[in-house]
Amino acid sequence: MRAQEFIQAGSDPEEARRRALLLFGNQQLVKERARDMDTIGWIESLLRDLRYAIRILRKSPGFTIVAVLSLALGIGGNAAMYSIVSAVLVLPLPYPDSHRLVQAANDGYYPPGGVVALQQQSRTLEVAGFDRGVDLNLTGQGDAWRLTGCSVSANFFNVLGAGAGLGRTFKAGEDQVGQDRVVVLSHSLWQEKFGGDPEVIGRMVTLGGVDRQIVGVLPAAFVFQDATVQFWIPLHLDSRNLSDYWAHSFMPVVARLRPGATLEQAQAEIQSLTRHINTLFPYQMGRDWNARVTVLPLQQFMVSDIRAKLILLQCAMGMVLLIACVNVASLLLARTSSRQKEIALRAALGAGRRRIARQLLTESVTLALIGGALGVALALAGFSVLKGMLPVSMIGLSNVHLGWQAVMFVSALSMLTGLGFGMAPALSASRQDLAGAIKTGGQRSAGTARTRLRSVLVTGEVALAVVLAVSAGLLIKSLWMLTQANPGFQSQRIFTARVSPNQSLCRERASCIALYTELLLRAQRISGVYDVAAANTVPLAGNIPAIPVVVEGHPYVPAEHVAPMFWAGAITPTYFRLMRIPILAGRAFTDSDGEKSSRVIIVSAAMARRYWPDQNPIGKHIRPVFESQWRTVVGVAGDVRQYDMANHSPDFIHGALYMPYAQSVNNERQLSASMTLIVRTGAGPAGVPDRIRELVKDLNPNVPVSEMRTMESLVNDSTQPSRSMMWLFVSFAGAALVLAAIGTYGVVSYSVAQRTFEIGMRVTLGASRRSIFGLVLGQSLRLVIVGLVAGVAASLALTRMLSAFLYGTAPTDPVTLGIVCGVLVAVAFLAGFFPAQRAARVDPLTALRVE
C-alpha cells in the first residue's frame, strides 16, 4: 500500500518498492512478532519445551525413576481412593431423583400398623417399610436352599423408582391378606437357581412352606443397602391380627419427598405423626418410643457408618501425595542447583526470568504427567487390593471402577502437582546470581537460602511421615490388643452349621424340640466329635435375637418407658460346657429344664451387676414383657462378646440372658425353628460338615444346612475391619517413610557434593575421617530430628481422629510414639550413612581441584 502511494506520487514501481521496504523496517522481526501472537507459534514453543524436558529427564535416569515412582505412588493411590470415595459418598444413588429419597433415623422403626399409618397420613412423604430379616427355605427345586430375603411394602419399588428387569414388581394392594403370595427374585438368584430362564415369570415356588408366584426379576445392578438379599416378598398386612400388626417386625422405613415438600417439613411431620401413632397401639407404649425420630437423606443414612473411615483414608492418602510432592520438590531444587551454569548461560543469551521459569515448570509438569500415567496403571493393579481391604457390605463398593471421572481427576491432580512442586525450583532458578554461577560452574554457589529451603522441605515430609507412622503404629497396637482380648469363650476346634427348618414346624413346639434332640444325639456319634450343642445364634455371628423384658426390682411403667431389650439366647444344656463359658454363680441348665418344668433363666455377669448391684442375682426373676409368668434366675454366666471383639453392642440392648431351648421364646412369641449346631471336634472339622448334612437330610430332606464355618473364622472376621484399616495405614506409612528416606538421602548427598571443596580443606587442615563422617551423618540426624519433633506434635493433635478405630489404645500412646521415634532415627541413620561414608573417603587433592 505504501509503494502504491509512492507510485502515485511519481516514482517508478521498482524505486517505490525499495523506499517502501526501507520505511517498513526489519521484515524478519515483524514475522516473529506476528508468530508470537499466533496460537500455532505458542504451541510450537510448548512442544519445543516438552522435547527439551524429555531429553533432560532421559539424561538423568536415576532422578527421573525416583521422582516418577514417588509421584505415581501418590497420584495412583489418590486416584483409587477418589474412585471409592466418589462412588460411595459423592455420586448419587442409582435411583431416579435419589436426592429426594430419605430414611427414618434415630430408632425410626415401626410395626406394620405404624407403617400403614405413615402411608395414609403423611403429606410430605411417600412411605414404604422394609424388613431385611427374612430368611426362608426354598424347597421343591432340588436340594433345599436357605435364602436371605426382604419383606417390603407393595409400593417399595415405586418409592425407589426401581423397575424389574424381567416381569414386574409389586402392584398396589399386594401386601394385603390373600394377595401377598408373590415374589420378586434377585438377578443373582435367577441366574444361579433358575439358570436365567426367561420363562420363570409365572412359575410357582415354595418359600418358607408357602407357595408363591414369581412375578419379576430385578436388574443385575439393583442393590438396596444389602447386596446379599436374594428375594423380595410383600409385607403381610392383616389389621385383624393385632399381635402381628402392632407387636412384631418393627422395621425401618424409606420414603420419597412429595413434590414441593422439603426435608425440614418432613422432619417436623414425622415427629408429629410418630406421637400420634403411639396412641394407636392396642397396648401401652412408653412416651419415649421413637422420641428422637427424624428423617435423613437416604445416601447420608446409608454411608453414616463408613463416612468417617473413608474420609480418614482419603486424608492419609493425600498426605502420601503431599510427601511425594515435597520429596520431588527437594530433589528438583538440588538438581536445579547443579544446572546453574546452564541456566545462567540461558539468561546471558537473552532468556528472561519468565522464560526460564516456564521451561522448568514444563519439566516438572512433564514429570508429573508421566507419574500420573504410571499412577493410573498402579491404581488399576492395586484397585482390587484396596477394595478387598474395605467391608464387602459397603454400599456402592461392588460398582466402583476407574472411570473417566477418575482419569480426569488424575489429569488435573498431575497438572496441579507438577505446578506445585515445580514452582519453588523455577522461582529459585530464575533469581540466581548469573556471574557467580558462570564463574564457578555451579560449585559452592547454591546459596544458604536454597539450602535452607531444601532442609525445610525435607523436615516437612519427615513430619508428615511421622503422623502416618504414628497412626499405623496405633492401629497395629490396637489390633494386637483386640486379638489378645478374651472373647468369653474358647473358639479352638469348634465348627458351626445353621440348621433351618420352616417356622411352621414349630407350631407344635414338641416337633422342633424332638428334631434337635435327635440331631444332637446322632451328631454326638460322629467319629472325631467330642461334644455338641445348639443355640439360636453363636457369638460374633451378627445376629441379635432380642426380646423386651421386665426385670424384678425395676418396675416397668408402660406409659413412661419402652421395655428394655435384652439379647436372648436359646440354648441346649451342653452349650456352656462346649463353649467353655464359665458359670460364675448358681448352675447351668440341665436336661430336666424341659418344656413342662419350672421356667428358669441364666443372666450375664454384666446384666447382674447392672440391675442387681451388690445383691445375689440367684433367685431373682425376669419375664418377657408379653408373658405373665416370671422366670427364675438360676445362674450367672461369664460375659461374652456377642457382637464384635471390641465389645461394642447396639444402644438398644441393655443386657443378655439365656433360656433353655425347650422353654425359649423369640420376639414373635414363638420357639425358634432355625438353630445353629455347634460341634467341638478333636483335631479339625474335616469330614464333619458332610456328615452333618447327611444327618439333617436323613431327618428331614426339606431342612437346609447353611453357614458352615469354624468359630475361629468368626473371630477372625470380627477383627477384619480393624485389620484392613491397619494394613492400609501401614502401607501409607511405609510409603511415607521410604519417601522421607529418599528425600533425606538426596539432600545430604547433594550437600556432600556441594561441599567437596570444604571437605577437602577440612581434611587438609587435619580433620579425621571419623569427624567428617560424623559431620555429614549429624546433618541427616538433625534434619530428621527436627521433623520428628514437629511430627510428634502434629500427631498428638491429629491422631485423636483415630479414637473411634482404636481398642485398648490411647491416641497419645507413649510406647507407640517411642517406637516411631526409634524407627525414624534409624531411617535418618541409613539415609545419612552412605553420603557420610562417601564424604569420609574424599581425596583432599581431588577436592581442592574441584573448582
N, C-alpha and C positions, 0 to 999 in steps of 0.2 A: 504493500500500500504506500509505503514511503517512497519507494523507487518510482511509482506511478506519479507521485507528486512532483518529483524531480523532472520526469519526462514532460509533464505538463508545463513545467517552468522553463523548458527549452533544452534540457540536457539530452544527449543521446542515450539509448537504452543501456549500453554497457557502462558508461560513466555513472548513470543514475543508480544502477545496481551496486557499483563499488562504493559510492557515497552512502547509500542506504545501509550497507553492511558495516561500514565504519561507525555509523551512528548507533547501530543496533547493539554492538558490543560482542562479548565472548559468547559464541553460539553454544559451545560445549557446556558452559556454566548454566545457560538458560535451559538446556536439555536436562541437566542434573537436577535443577530446581523443579522442573516440571515432573521429573520422575519421582522426586521426593514427595510431591503432592499426590501421586498416583498410588492406588491401593496395590497394584501389581508390584510396584517397587518396594513397598513396605513388606510384602510377602517374600519377595526375593531376599531382602535383608534378613528377615527372620529365618529363612531357610539356610542362608549362609551361617548365621549364628548357630543354628542347630547342627549343621555339618561340622562346624568347628568344635562345638561342645562334645559331639560324639567322638571326634578324633582325640580330644583332650582326655576324655574318660577312658578311651581304649589305651592310651599311653600309661595310665595308672591303674592296672587291673586289680591290684590288691585293694586300693582305696575304693574303687568302684564296686567290687564284690561286697566288701564290708558295708558300704553305705546302702547299696541296693537291698541286701538281705535285711538290714536293720529296718529300712522303710517298708519292705514287703511284709515283714512280721507285724509291724504296727498297723499298716494300711489294711492288710488281709484280715487280721483279727477284727478290726473295726468294721470291715465290710460284712463279715459273717455275723457279728453281734448286731449290726444295724439291721440286717435282714430279719433276724429273730425279733428284735425289739419292735421294729416297724410292723411286722406281721401280727404280733401279739398285742401291742399296746397302741399302735397308731392307726393302722389300716382299719377301715370299718368292717364290722361283722358281715358275713356273706348272706345277708338278708336284705330285701328291699327297704329303703329308708330306715336302716338299722339304728340311726341316731334317735329314732323315736321309740325304740324298744327299751323297756325298763323292767326291773325285778324288785320285788319286796325285799327289804333288808332289815337287819336288826331283829332277828327272831320272827320274821314275817312268814309264819307257817299257819295254814288254815285247814280245817277239816273240809270235806266235800261240801257240806252245807254252807260254810263260810265262803268258799269259792263261788258258789251259786249266788249268794247274796251280793258279793262284789260285782259279779257279772250283771246282775239285774239293777243295781243301784248306782254304780259308778257312772258319772257323767264325763269324766276326764280320761278314763282308761277302758280299753277293750281287754278284759282279763281272761287268762287261761291258767289252769292248775296243771301241775305235772308231778308225778311220784316216780322217782327213779328206782326205788327199792322193790322192784317187781321181778323176782326170779321164778320162772316156771319151767316145767318139763315139756319138751316136745316129744310126743310119742306117736307111734304109727307110721314113722318114716325110717324104719330100720332100728338101730340101737337108740335108746332113749338119750336125749340131749338135755343138759341143763342150760337154759338160755337166760341172759340178762335183758330185761325189758324196762319199759317206761309206760305208766298209765297216765293218760292225758285227757284234758277236756276235748270235746269234739271240735272246738274252734281253735285248738292249739296251733295247727299248721297254718291256719288262716291268719292268726295273730302274728306269727313269724313271717308270713308271706312266702312260705315254702310250699312247693308243689311236688307231686310224685313224678318219678322218672318213668314209671310204668303204672298204669291203672290210675287210681285216685287216692286222695287222703280221706279223712272222715267227713261225713256230712253232718249238718246241724241235727241234733237230736239223737245221734248215735252213741251218746253217753247215758241215755236213759234206759231203764229196765226194759228188757225184751228186744232192744235194738242194738245192744252193745256186743254182739257175738261176731265182731270183725277184727281184723288185724292188718297192720301195715308192716312190711318187712324192711330191714336194712338191706342195702345193696350187697354187703359182705355175706349176710346170711343167705340171701337169694342165690348168690354165686356158689357158696360153699355147700349148702344143704340141698338146693333145688337145681343146681347145675346151670343157673342162668336161664332157665326155661321161660320164655315169654308167655306160655300158656298157663302159668301158675296162677294168674288172676282168676278168681272164682273158685279155686280149689279149697277144699275143707282140710283143716289141720286140727290136731288136738293139742291144746296148750293148757297145762295145769289141770287136765281132766275135762276141759271144756272144749267143745267143737266150735271152731271159729272159721270164718271165710276170709281168705286173703283178698283184700280189695286194692292193694297197691304195693309198690316197691319204691323206696326213696332213691334219689340220685346218689352216686358214689361219693360226691363231695359233701353231702349233708351231714353235719355234726351239730349236736346241741349239748354243750357242756361236758358230755361224756362220750368218748369215741367207742366205748365197749357196749353200748346199747345195741341190741340185735333185733328188737321188735317194739312196736308201739300198739297198745290196745286202749280203747276208750275207758274213761272212768265208769264205775258202776254206780250211778246216782239213783238212790232209792230213798226218798224222803220219809217213807213209811217205816224204814228200819233206822230208828233213832240212834242205835249204837253205832252202826256203820257210817251214818250220815254226819254225826256230830262228835263221835268219840274216837274214831280211828283214822289212820292215814292222814295225819296233819302234813300238809305239803306246801312247798314254795309256789309262788305264782309269778308268772311272767305276763307282761301287758304291753300294749302299744298305745301311745298317747293319741287320743282322738284329735281330729282336725281342730286347730285353734287352741288346744289345751297346752299348758306349759308344765314343766317339771315341778315348779313350785306349787302350782294349783293341785297337781296330782298328789304331792307330798302332804298337803294340808287335808285333802279329801280322804286319803286312805286312813289317816289317823281318826278322822271323824267317823268313817264307816266302820272301822275296827271297834270303836267304842259301842256303836250300835249293834254290831254282830255279837259282841259279848253278851248282850241282853237276849239274844235268840237261842242260846244254848239251853237244852232241856234240863241241864243240871247246872249247879252254881260254879262259875269260873271266877278266879281272882281278878280284882280290879287292875292288877299289874300285867294281865295277859296281853302280850303284844303292845305294851305301853310305849315302846320306843320305835315302833314300826315306821318305816319310811320307804320311799322308792328311790332307786339309783339307776343311772343309765346301765343297761344290760352289760355292755362291754366293761365298764368300770367294775361292776359286781363280779364278773367272771374272772377278771385278772387281779382282783384285790389281793389274793394270796401270793402272787408271783411278781407283782409290780416292783416291790422294793428290791427283790433279788435281781431282776433284770436291769434295773437302773444302776444298782451297785456294780454289776458285772460290766455294764457299758462304761461306767466311770473308770473302773480298773483298766479296761482295755484302752480307754482314752489316755490314761496315764502312761501306758506302754508306748503309745504313739508319740506322746509328748517327749518321753525319754529318748525314743528313736530320733526325733527331730533335733533335740538338744545335742544328742551324740553326733549326728551328721553335721550339725552347725559347728561344733567344736572341731571336727575333722576338717571341714571346709575352711575354717579360719586358719588352721595350721597349714593347710595346703595352699591357701591364698598367700600366706607369708612366704612360702617357698617360690611363689610365682611373681615376686615383687619386681624383679628385673624386667620380665615380660610385660607386666602392666605399666611399668614406668616408661618403657620404650613406646608402648601404645600411646600413652599420654604425650610423650615428646613428639610423636609423629602427627599429633593433632586430634587424637581421640578425646572427647570431653568426658567429664565425670559421669554424665548420664549414659553415654555410650558404653563406658567400661562397666557401669553397674548393670546395664541391660544384658551385656554378654555374660556376666557372672550369674545373673538371675536366670538367664536362659539355660545355663549349665545346671543350676540347681533344680529348675523345673523339669528339665530332661531327666535328671537323676530320679526325681520323684515320680515321673510318669512311668519310667522303667520299673521302679519299685512298686508302683500301683498295679502295673500289668502282672508282675510276678505275684503281687499280693492277691489278685483275683484267683490265680492258679492255686496259691496256698489255701485261700478260702474255700475253693471247691474241694480240695483234697481233705481239708480238716473240718469241713462243714458237718459231715455225719458224726465225727467225733464230738464236736461241740454240742450237737443236738442230743447225742447219746448221754451226755452228762447232765441234761436237763430232764425234768419229770416228763414221762411219756404222756401223762394226762393234761399237760399244759395246753390250753385252748389255742388252736391255730398252729401248733408246732409241726403237725404232720404235713401241713401245706406250705411250710417255709421253704423258700428256694432263692437262689441268687438270680433275681430278675433284672429287668432293665433299670429299675429304681436303684438297685444295689450298684450296678455299673455306673450310673450317673453319679451316685454318691461317691464311689471310689474315684471317679474322674475329678469331681470337684475337690474332694479331700486331697488328692495328689497335687492339684494345682495350688491349693492353699498351703499345703505342707511345703511344697517347693519354694513358694514365695516366702513362707515364714522362716525356714531355716537358711534360706539364701540371702535374706535381707542384711543380716549382720556382716557376713563376709563381703557382700557387694559394697556396702557403705564404707566398711573399713578399707577396702582396696582403693576406692575412689578418692580417699583423703590422705593417701600416703605421701611421704617425702620423696619426690622423684629423684633429686640429686643424690641423696643418700642411698637410695635403692640401686641406682646405676653404678655408683662407686663401689659398693660392697658386694654387689651381685646377690643380694638377699641375705647375706650373713649378718647376724647381730643387728639387724635393722627392723626387727619385728615390733619393737617398742613395748614399753611396760603396759600401756593401756590395752593393747591387743592381747598380751599375755594374761592380764587380769581378767579380760572378758572370757577367754577360754577357760580359765580356772573357775570363774563364776558359773559358766555353763556346766562344767563337769560336776561342780559341787551341787548344782540344782538337780542334775539327773541322779546323783547318788542319793539325795534327799528323797526324791520320788521313789527310787528303788527301795529305800528303807521302808516307806509306807506300805508298799506292796509286800515286801518280805515280812514285815511285822503282821500284816493281815493274814498272809499264808501261814505264818507260824502259829497265830492264834487259832486258826481253823484246824491245823494239824493237831494241836493240843486238845482242842475241843472234841475232835473225832476220837482221839485216843481216850479221853475221859468217857466218851459215850460208849466205846467198846468195852471199857472196864466196868461200866455200871452194872449193877446186879438187877436183872430184869424181874426177879422174884420167882423164877422157875429155872429149871435146867433144860436146855434145848438139845443137848447131845443125844444122838441116836433116836430121835423122835420123828415119826412120819405121820402125816395127817392126810385125810381124804374126806371130802364133803359128800355125804350121802343124802339124797334129796327126794324122798317120795312126795307125791302130791299131798297138799294140805288136807284134801278130802279124806285121806287115810286116817287122819287123827280126829275125825268126827267122833269116832269111838276111841277114846284115849287108850283103851286096852290094846287096840291093834298096833299103835305106834310103839307102845311100851314093849309088847311082845316081839315086834320086829327087831328093835335094838337089843333086847335081851338075848335073842337068838344069835344076832350078828356078833355080839361081843363074845358069846360062848364059842362060836366057830372060829372067830379071829384068834382067840387065845390058843387054839390048837395048831396054828400055822407054825411051821418049823422056823426057829430063829426069833419068834415073838416072845418077849418077856412079860409084857403087861399091855392091857388095852383099856380104853375108857372112851366116853363120848361126851360131847359138850355142844351147846348151841353155837359157840364160837370159841376160838382159841386166841390167846394174846397176840397182838400185833397184826391180826388178820384184816383189820379195817372195819369190822362190824361193830355196831353199837346197839346191842339189844337192851333198850331202856324201857322202864315202866315207871309210872308215877306211884309214889308210896306215901304212907303215913307212918311216922316214927313215934313210938311211945315216949312220952315226956316232952314232945314237941307238938303242941296242939295245932291241928290243921284247920284253918278257918277259910272255907271255900270263897267266901265273899271278899276276903282280903288278899289272898295269895293263890297262885297256882301251886299244886302239889309238887314237891321236889322230885326230880327224875333220878333214878338210880340205874347204874349198869347192872343188869340182871343175868347172871349165868345160870343155865340149866345143865346140870352135870350128873354123871353117874358116880357111884360111891368111890370108884378107884381113881378118880380124876386127880385129887390132891397128891396121892401116893405116886402116881405115874409122873406128874409134872414136878414133883419134889417141891411143892408149895407147903411150907410149914403151917401146922395148926398151932397157933400161939396160946390159945386158951380154949377150954371145952373139948369138943370132939369133932371128928369128921363124920360124914354121912355113912350110913351102913345100909345093907340090903333090907333091913327092917323098916327103913324110912320109905315105905311104899305109898301107893295112891290112897289106900284106905287108912293109913296111920296118921298120927297127930302131925299137924303141919309144923315143919322145922325150917330153919334158915341159918346160914353162916354169913357173917359180915366181914369186910376187910378191916384191917387194923386202923387204917386212916379214917374210915367211916365211924368206927367205935370211938376213936379219940375225938372226932368232931361232934358227935351227938351225945356221947356219954363220957365226958372227960372226968377222970378221977373216979369212975364208977366201974363196977363189974358188969360188962355187957351180957354175960351169960344169964339167960332167963328174961331178958328184955324182949319186947315184942315189936314186930313190924308187919304191915299188911299192905298189899296193893290197894290203891285208892278205890278201885272198883269192887273190892271184896269186903265183906263184913267180918270175916274170921281172921283173928290175929295169928301170926306165925311166930314161934318161939325161937329166939337166938340160942343155938346150942354150941356154937364155936366161933372163934375169931381166926381168920386166915391171914397169912402174911400178905403184904401189899404186892401187887403185880402191875407191871407197866403194860396196861391193856392196849393203849393207843399207839405209842411210839416209845423208842428207847430214851427219848428226852423227857419222858413222863409228862408230856402235855396231855390235857384232856379237854373235851368240849366244856364251854362255860355252863351249859345247862345240866351237866352231870354233877350230882352232889355226893355220890358215894357208890360203893359196889357191894353187891350181895350175891349169894349163891343159893339155889334151890335144888333139891333132889329132882332129877328129871321127871319121875313119876308124879311129883306134886307141882311141877312148874307151870307157869302161865307166861305168855308174852303180852305185848301191849294190845293185842287183839283178843285177849282173854282166852287164848287157845293154847294147847300144847304144841310146841314147835315140831313140825314134821321134819324139817331139814336140820341135820346134826353133823358135826364133824367127828369122824372116827379118829382116835389118837392111839398110835401104836408105838411102844418102845421096843426096839429091836436089839439084837446082840451086837453085831458089827456094823451093819448098814442095811438100808431098805431094799437091797437087791432081791428081786423076785416077789417081795411083799405086795407092791401095787397090783400086779397081775392077779395074785391070789385074792386080794380084796375085791377086785372087780368080779372075779368068778363067784365069790361067796354071795355078793349082793345080787348078781344076776340069777343065781340059783334060788335065792329067797324071793325075788320079785323082778322079773325082766324089765319092768317099766320104771325102775328106780335107777336114775343115772348116778354115776360116781364122777366127781369133778374136783378141781383144785387140789390135786395130789402133789404134795410138796413136803419138805422137811421143816422142822421148827428152826433149824439153823439158817435156812434160806429166808425165812420170815424175819429173823433177827437182822440178817444182812440187808434185806430190803428196807428195813426200818431206818437203817443208817445211811441208805443210798443218797438221799438229798444232801446230807452233810458231807458225804464222801465226794459227791460230784462238785459241790461248791469248793471243797478243799483243793481238789485236783485242778480246777480252773484257776484258782488263785496261785497255786504252786506253779502252774505253767506261766502265768503272768509274771510272778516274782522271779522265776528262773530267767525268763527273757530279759527282765529289767536288770538283773544282776550281771548277765552277760554283756548287755549294752553298756552298763556302768563301767564294767571292767575294760571294755574296748575303749570307751571314752577316756578313762584314766590313763590307760596304756598309751593312747595316741598323744595326749597332752604331754605326758612325761617323756615319751620317746622323742617327740618333736623338740621338747625343751633341751634334751641332751644334744640333739643335732645342732640346735642354735647356739648352744653354749660350748661347742667343741673347743673354740679358741680359749675360752675362760678355763675350761677343764685342763687344757694343756698347760696354761700358765700356772695353775694351782699345783700340778704335778711337778713342773719345773722348779717351783719355789719350795718343794719339799712335802707336799701333801701326799699321804699314803693312799694306797689303793682302797683300803678299808674306809677311810674318811670320805673318799669320792663315792664309794658305794653307798655309804650312809647318807651322804648329802642328797643323792638322787632318790633313794628309797624314802627318805624323810619327806621329800616333796610329794610323793604319791600318798604317803600316810596322812600328810596334812590336808590334802585335798579331800580324802575320804572321811577323815575325822570331822572336818567342818561340815561336810554334807551329812554325816551321821548325826551330829548334834541337831542340825536343822530337821532332819528326817524324823528323829525320835520325838522332837517337839510337835511336829505335824501329826505323827502317829497318835500321840496322846489325845489329840483333838479329833482326828478323823476316824479312828478305829471304833469309836463309840457307835458308829452306824452299823457295825457288825454285831452289836449286842443281841439282836433277835436271832442270829445264826450261831450263837455260841452256847455251849453247855459246859458248866463247871469251870469256866474260864472267864476271868475279867478282861475287858478290853485293854486294860493297862497292866496286864500280867508282867511282872518284872522278870521272870525266868525267860519268857519269850523275847522280851527286849534285850536281855543279856546275850542270848544265843544269836540273835540277829546282829548285834554289835560285833560279836566274835566273828561271824561269817563275813561281815563287811570288812573288818580289819584283815582277814585272810585274803579277801579279794584284792584289797589295796596292796598287800604284800606281793601277791602274784603279779598284779598289774605293774608294779614298780621294780620287780626283781630283775627282769631281763634288760630293761633300759639301764638299770643301775649296774648290772654286770657288764654291759657294753661300755658304759662310761668308765668303769674301773680299768678296762683294758685299753683305753685310748693311748696311742703312742704320742708323747709330747712333741716330737719333731714334726710329725704329720699334722698335729693340731695347730702348731704355730705357723705352719704354711697354709692354713685353710683359707686365709683371706686372699 
